[in-house]
Amino acid sequence: MTDRRQLLVRGGTFAALGAGGDISGVRVGGAAPDGLFVRDARHLSRWQLTVDGAVPEVLAPVSDADADAGVARCVLVPRGGRLEPPSCTLFREQAVTDGTFVESLRVTCNRAVPTAVRLALTVDADFADQFELRADHRTYSKTGAVRSRKVISGEDEEPRGVEFAYRRREWRSRTTVTASPPPDAVEETGTGARRLVWSLDLDAHDTAEVALRVAAHPYGAPEPRVPAGPAEAAAQQASALAEFTSGVVIPGGWPELTAACERGLADLAILQVPASGPGGEALSVPAAGVPWFLTLLGRDALLTSLFALPYLPRLAAATLPALAATQATEATEGAVAQPGKIVHEVRHGELAHFGQVPFGRYYGSVDATPLFLVLLGAYTELTGDTTLARRLEPHARAAVGWILDHGGLTSRGYLVYRADEGGLANQNWKDSPGAICSADGSPATGPVMAAGAQGYAYDALGRTAWLARTVWDDTVYADLLTQAAADLRDRFQRDFWMPSKGFCALALDGDGHQVDALASDAGHLLWSGLLDKEYGEAVGRRLLEPDFFSGWGVRTLAAEQPAYHPLSYHRGSVWPHDNALIALGLARYGLHDEARAVARGLVAAASTGGDRLPEVLAGYGRESHPEPVPYPHACVRESRSAAAPLALLSAVGG
């Protein structure tokens, strides 16, 4: 992200804060809005501090290191000049837990005489759905919606804080703000916000503290447990990280890669969100990322779990039953659901609840279903534990049924998707409009058969055949799937290979014509093992040529094609998870020098950003700038990117 906002994340909750710890609720350019977000809704839209009627100056802003540790710390002073030193200094600490936001505000008198300080905190909660805050500026009707505010009083009838509430038919949400010591007054502002005011009388060099506690009560969520303060919240996060990484051993032969793995594990620990299994059991699964995708996305959770599988198999052990529990059992047109299909996205917000966006349970993904089978087979093979494969056998067979039937493998020969007018036009991993295009930039028309998804289907059929043969004792089914995989491989190399370019087409369009852009998706075919050795080696070496390889990673689209743009989301940028799949594929085909080159580029990129890989980087070459150029709207913490260093470790070793 290009703004200076800091993120505090824990479970299904995150706070996006300014450098001084404030929340303005104002969108800056194309940046994501600030606020406290829980279950897709903004539960704080203003949190603005003033000292003696003026906004204080930021002396020490919130730092990346503190935010990563779970606490936002900053130092503020009243505005003044060199000849008039600040009368006081404010030390601000903030943290989140699941459904809560807490702040400790220490005010220290800098003078040798008593000093009066007037603190005021302007607070509001607009309960905006995240889909209302996106850059497309869409508006959604909310007929009958009512917002209310009331002062929270103690037994002595003195104000203790304020409660904001939102109601729309059966939908109810609340945000409560309480303080210790209580405010001297709660003032109306004329805008709907409320101002909490304290008049502090400080002795010489004395310190006073105000503790603030915010509890979000989203519709359908359990009551949150509010910690005593930031210190307790940070301790909870440290304990959760220690539990999450317990038993994980990362080889130290490549220190920079080790550091990226450790940073990724820390991010994965805070990106765990609650889910339920087929029997209603409570699970924790990797969310896709913040700020826009702090929720379960099928493809993202599956790839994250696959990358982490050799080191953290319990991610897969949670992701698989969570996705089985949300697997479609009937056709639902608006949600693109069909029997056996694995969910693409799960949302808990108001707009999803009332069907104004289709993402409550949305199935617009052609690849989550085969990836579900790939993960189930890989987990069983790696761990030797057949319990999950036996339990999820009906779900696996239903997923295969979708691939063969509704997915199009039997009727069209390939997995196929059609643009969803109310949802996603493209339903493979490159899901932005226009991402599946020819070299000249013209988009694919009609039903689309994306190359990468065919590789996933091939791998899924082979792994499920192995499960049928070794776990389910069904050799007839196993033979059927083995033959289907072999037939798919033969068809693919006939229909997708472009002899003049020595490369695979990005897709086939509705008429079966090749979509001829040179794209990174071909590297996914190496990971899946779909290509013969000769074709695979040719693709792998081509991906490391300068028009593809930026020095930081393989571009999504090779440069010098008219469709290429270094700041396009999917037409020239560099995605760490995409490169992790490519590195694994290169290693599978014995191209170890090439796999190491990809790993070196990604590790170098991580080293320039505190050992963290963002969701996506711009496609500019390493020779043109000493550091990777950020993609302007990338998720800073993203589960697939967090797990990508673990995949690199598997591909090239320590």
NORWOPE-V709971 format. One record per backbone hydrogen bond with DSSP energy under -0.5 kcal/mol. NH is the residue of the N-H (numbers start at 1). CO is the residue of the C=O. If there is no record, write none. Layout:
# NORWOPE-V709971
NH	CO
NH	CO
This chain:
# NORWOPE-V709971
2	632
6	17
8	15
10	13
11	270
13	10
14	37
15	8
16	35
17	6
17	15
18	22
21	18
23	47
29	27
31	28
35	16
36	44
37	14
37	35
38	41
39	12
41	38
42	128
43	36
43	41
44	36
45	124
46	124
47	23
48	122
50	120
51	54
52	118
54	51
57	77
59	57
59	75
60	75
62	19
67	63
68	64
69	65
70	67
71	66
72	94
73	71
74	92
75	60
76	90
77	57
78	88
81	84
84	81
89	108
90	76
91	89
91	106
92	74
92	90
93	104
94	72
95	102
97	100
99	97
100	97
101	214
102	95
103	212
104	93
105	210
106	91
106	104
107	208
108	89
108	106
109	206
110	87
111	87
115	202
117	200
119	117
119	198
120	50
121	196
122	48
123	121
123	194
124	46
127	42
130	40
132	129
133	129
133	130
134	131
137	134
145	142
146	167
148	165
150	163
152	161
153	151
154	158
157	154
160	152
161	152
162	177
163	150
164	175
165	148
166	173
167	146
168	171
171	168
173	166
174	217
175	164
176	215
177	162
178	213
179	160
180	211
184	197
185	197
187	195
189	193
194	123
195	187
196	121
196	194
197	185
198	119
200	117
200	198
202	115
202	200
205	111
206	203
208	107
210	105
211	180
212	103
213	178
214	101
215	176
216	99
217	174
221	218
226	224
227	225
233	229
234	230
235	231
236	232
237	233
238	234
239	235
240	236
241	237
242	238
243	239
244	240
245	241
246	243
248	245
250	248
251	249
257	254
258	254
259	255
260	256
261	257
262	258
263	259
264	260
265	261
266	262
267	263
268	264
269	265
270	266
271	267
272	269
273	285
275	283
277	281
280	277
283	275
285	273
287	271
288	293
288	295
289	293
290	637
293	289
295	293
297	295
298	344
301	297
302	298
303	299
304	300
305	301
306	302
307	303
308	304
309	305
309	306
311	308
312	308
315	312
316	312
317	313
318	314
318	315
319	315
320	316
322	318
323	319
324	320
325	321
326	322
327	324
328	341
332	337
336	332
336	333
337	332
340	328
341	338
344	362
345	362
346	296
347	359
347	360
353	349
354	350
355	352
356	351
357	351
362	345
362	359
363	335
365	363
366	427
367	427
371	367
372	368
373	369
374	370
375	371
376	372
377	373
378	374
379	375
380	376
381	377
382	378
383	379
384	380
386	384
390	386
391	387
392	388
393	390
396	392
397	393
398	394
399	395
400	396
401	397
402	398
403	399
404	400
405	401
407	402
408	405
409	403
410	404
412	408
413	408
413	409
414	408
416	407
417	448
420	424
421	419
423	420
426	431
431	429
435	432
437	435
438	442
441	438
444	436
448	417
449	508
450	448
451	506
454	450
454	451
455	451
456	452
457	453
458	454
459	455
460	456
461	457
462	458
463	459
464	460
465	461
466	462
467	463
468	464
469	465
470	466
471	467
472	467
474	468
478	474
479	475
480	476
481	477
482	478
483	479
484	480
485	481
486	482
487	483
488	484
489	485
490	486
491	487
492	488
493	489
494	490
495	491
496	492
497	492
498	503
499	497
501	498
502	498
503	498
505	496
506	515
507	515
508	449
509	513
510	445
512	509
515	507
516	514
517	437
519	517
520	556
522	519
523	520
524	521
525	521
525	522
526	522
527	523
528	524
529	525
530	525
531	525
536	532
537	533
538	534
539	535
540	536
541	537
542	538
543	539
544	541
545	542
548	545
549	545
550	548
550	553
555	548
556	573
558	518
559	547
561	558
563	439
564	561
565	571
568	565
573	568
574	617
575	554
576	574
579	575
580	576
581	577
582	578
583	579
584	580
585	581
586	582
587	583
588	584
589	585
590	587
591	586
592	590
595	591
596	592
597	593
598	594
599	595
600	596
601	597
602	598
603	599
604	600
605	601
606	602
607	603
608	604
608	605
609	606
610	607
611	606
612	606
612	609
614	612
615	635
617	574
618	629
619	566
622	550
624	621
625	621
625	622
631	616
634	631
636	290
637	290
638	636
639	288
642	638
643	639
644	640
645	641
646	643
647	643
648	644
649	645
650	646
651	647
652	648
653	649
